[in-house]
Amino acid sequence: MAALLGHSLPLLVDLRQIPPSSLNELLDEEVEDWKRVLDWDFRASAELVMRFVRMQTLSGYALVDGNRAVGYCYYVQEDHKGLVGDLYVSREHTGSGDPEIRLLAAALRTLAATPMVGRVESQFMMLSPQARARMPYPGMMRPFDRVFMLADAAPLAALPEGKAASRAEFYNWHEREQENAARVIARAYAHHIDARINDQYRSIHGARKFISNILEFPGCGSFFLPGSIIALDPSTGRLLGLCLASMVAFDVGHITQLCIDPDLRRSGLGYELLRRSLAALARANCRRVSLTVTAANLDAVRLYESMGFLTAHRFEAFVWDSAGR
């Protein structure tokens, strides 16, 4: 009867078995949605997905209706955990949330059966409210509210210099500081809610990988050196904090990481690092600047709002972990 009524379900297939051309329309639509909702040029990420699909090396699933994919998700294994990197279903199929749940449940089942994987992390910017309300394996899942914020760049260039400006020396990011930055990140996020979302924050090794991902891969945009600032102690040369930036469109910047030594919280150093990054993005003719923050991180939310950022989109990070960590 369902087939007669024209409502047969799309087929769930291995992402490595579909013709790359079947993804063209879906990825084009996803690029449009990222631009419309987030003012973000998703084309570099979409091209990376297509490249790995052509190579038949991208693990994941697709929903196929006829000769076109109407949804896809992919995942990777990283040490002891799985990462569901993206999940997107075409607008015409998202009404009930069922297609998104089918894709995600298939990915989670596969990862759960993978040796050594005891934890799965994900952040889905475009997941429908219907799917968010019916996530699979709820007994093992913890959701974390996240906020995507935007600000017009022009006023950011006029923010006043902060009180910490004279207490540190500021330089553009340099790779020689990567190990010191990893140490600061691991210290700053100890016992922090964001370390429950991303376990890379829990160790120097993980923080090192986190920084490498920002520098090398397009998931957070194209790394923007002029807007990536470090603060050093003028007497010892010790790294006190960092603010890393990227470009997510030719005229839109993004703050990928803001972190200071935990001993310097509420010193104004975070404000000054961010102010300098924002000024550099404004000088690069950015029209807007974005960032993401965990909603429960109230101090950070207040800082961003005080500097002109407004909430543009809300989403959730999800963690599935049998150990409850």
N, C-alpha and C positions, 0 to 999 in steps of 0.2 A: 504493500500500500504506500509506503514512504516513497519508493521509487516512482510509482505512478503519479504521486502528487508533486514530484520534482524536488523532494527534500532529502535525497540520499546524502549520507554523511561523506565528507571528503575522506580520502584514504590516508591513513597514517603510514608513512614510509621512511626508511632510513635516508638521511640527508645525503649520504654518499651515493645513493642510487638514482637520484633525479637528474634530468638534463639541466645544466646550468641555465639555459634559456627560460625554463619554467619559473625562475625566480625574478625575472626582469621586472614585471609589473609590480610584484609585491615589494621589491626593494625600492622601486621608484616611489611607491606610495609611502613607504616608511621614511624616505628622505623628505617627502613633502610634510609629513606629520612632525618630524623633528624640527623642521624649519618653522612651521606654523605654531607649534606649542612652545618650543624652547629657543627659537631663533638660532638654531644650531645646524651647521652644514654637515649632514651625516654621510656625505658621499664617500669620503675616504674609508669609513668603516664598512659601508656597503660594498665598496670595491674589494676590500680585504676579504669579506665573506665570500664574494663571488670567486675570487682567486682560489681560495681553499676548496670551494665546491668543485671548481673545474679540476683541481688536483685530486679530488675525492679523498681528502684528508680531514674534512671537518666533521667531527662527531656531532650527531644531533638527529632531529626528526623534522619532517615537513608534512603538511596537510595538502594533499593534491586533489584538485577538482578538474577532471578532464586533463588538459595539457598544461595546466598552470598551477603553481603553488599558491595557496591562499593563507598559509601560515608556516612559520618555521621557528625552531629554536636550536641553539647549539650549546655545547658544553665542552669543558676541558678538565683534565685531571692535573692537579698541581700538588705534588707530594701526597699528603694524607687527606686532601680535600678535593671536592669537585666545585667547579664554578659554572653556573649556567650564565653564559655571557650575554645572550640576547634572546628575546622572545617577542615575536610580532605576528599579529593576525590581521588580515585586511579588514577595513572598516565594515564591509558588508557582512562579515562573519563574526563580529565581536559582540553581538547583542546579548546573548545569554552567558557568555564567558566559557561555554563548553569547549570550543576549539582550543582556547588558551590552556585550559585545565588538561585536555588530552595531551597536548604537547609537553607540558611541564611534568605531568605524571609519568610519561614515557621516559623523559630524561632522568627523573629522580629514580625510577625503578632500575634503569641501567647503571646509574652511578652507585646505587645501594648494593648492586651485585658486583661491583668492581673491588677487587682486593685492596685493602689498606685505606679505602675511602670511608671515613666515619663522619664527615661533615660536608655540607653543601651550602654555598653562599650564592646570593643573587641580588641584583638590583634591577628592576624592570621599570624603565621610565614611561612606557606606553601601555602598561597593563590596565585592562578595563576594571572599573569598580566591581562589576559582577564577578570577575575572576578573583579579585582580591578577597572577596567575601567567602570564597569556596576553595581555598587553597588545599592541595593534597597533603596527606600526612600531617594533619593539624596537631597531633599529639607530640610530634617531634619538631614542630616549627615555632620560631619566634619572629614576629614582625617588628620592625623598627621604623617609625615615621621619619621621613626625610623631606627636606624642603629645597626646592630649586628657586633661587633668588636672582633677580635681574636689577640692574641699575643703568641709567643713562650715563654715558662716559664723560660728557662735557663737565658736569658739576664735580665729578670725581677729581678732575685735574686741579680744582681750586680748594680742595680740602686743606685745612691748616696743618702745618708741621706739628708733630706730636711732642710730648714732653720727653720721650726717650731718644729724640733725634741726636742730642748731644752726648748721650751715654754709650753709644756704640758706633762702630764704623760699618758702613754699608757698601756692599759690592755686588756686582752681578754674580750669579751662580757660576761656580767652577767645579768641574768633575773631581778635583782633588778633595773637595769637601764632602763627597758622597758618603764616605764611612762616618764622618763626624755627624752628618745630617741623619744618617740611620740611627746613630746613638741617641740623638736628641729626640727623634720621633718615638723610639721605643720607650724612652723615659717619660715623655710627655703623655703618651697614651696608656701608660700603666694604670689599670683599674678604671679606664675611661670607657664610656658606653660604645665609642667607635671601635674599640678593640674587641667588642662582642660581635660587631658586624663584620669586621675584616680582621682575621687573625694574623695578618702580616704585621699589624701594629704591635704585636705582642713580643717581638724579638728583634734584635739587630739584624739578623739574617733576613727575616721577613720584611723589615723596613727597607733594607737594601734592594730587595726585589721590587717592592712597591715604587721606589724612586726610579729604578730602571724602567719599569713599565711606563711611567709618566714621560720619561725622556725618549723612549724608543718606539712606542706604539701609539696609534691614533685614537684609542678609546676615549681619552680626555682631550682630544684636539692635538694640534701640532705645537710642540714645545716652543715657547717664546722666550729666548734668552734675555732680551732687554728688560722684560718685566719680571724676571726671576731673580729675587734679591736675597742675599744672606746678610746677617748681622754678626759682627765679631766683637769680642771684648777688646778694647783698644790697648789694654796693658798686657794681656796674655795671648791674644789671637784666638781664644776659644770661641767656637761657634755657639751663638746664643739663640739663633732662630733663623727661619727661612720662610720665604713666600714664593711659590712656584706658579708660573702662569703659562697659558697656552692660547692658541688662536683656534676657535671653533667655527669661524667663518672669516671671510677676508676682512670684515669690519666688526667682528664680535670677539672679545677676549673672554677668558675663563680662568678663575683662580683654582688651581688643582690641589694646592696644599698650603696651609698656613699653620706653622707650628713653632712654638718657642720653648725654651728650657723651662721646666715646671717651676723652678725657683724664681722665675721672673714673671709669673702670672700677675696680672693687674698692674704691671709696671708701665704699660703703654707701648711696649715694644711690638706687640701684635698689631696695634693700630698703625704704627709708623712703618712697619714692613709692608702691610697691606696698602697703605697710602702711596708708598713709593711704587709698588707694582701697578696700582691703578693709574698713577700719573704716567707711567711708561706706556701702558696700554692706550691711554688717551692720546699721547703724543704719536702713537702709531696709527692714528685716525680710526680708532675703534668707535663705533657708534654706541655699543652697549657692552656691558661686562656681566658675566654670570658666575655663580658659585653654588655649591650644594652644601647642606649642613644638616646634621641630625636634629630633629625638632626638640629633643630633650636637652640639647646643649645650649641652654638658655643664655649663658654669657656670650657665646659666639653669635647667636641670633641677635642679641641686643647690639653687639658691636656692629654687625653688618647693617642693621636697620638704622643705626645712628649715622652711618656713612652714606645712606641713601638707597640701600638695597630693599626691594619689595618682593614678597612672595609671588611667584608666577605660576608655580606648579607644585603639587604635592605627590609624593610617591612613597613606596615602602621598600626597605631592604628586608630580605627574608633569609633566615638561617635554619637549616634542618640539621640537627645534631643529636644523635642518640644518647650522648653523654651529658647533654644539657649545658654545654659550656658556652 
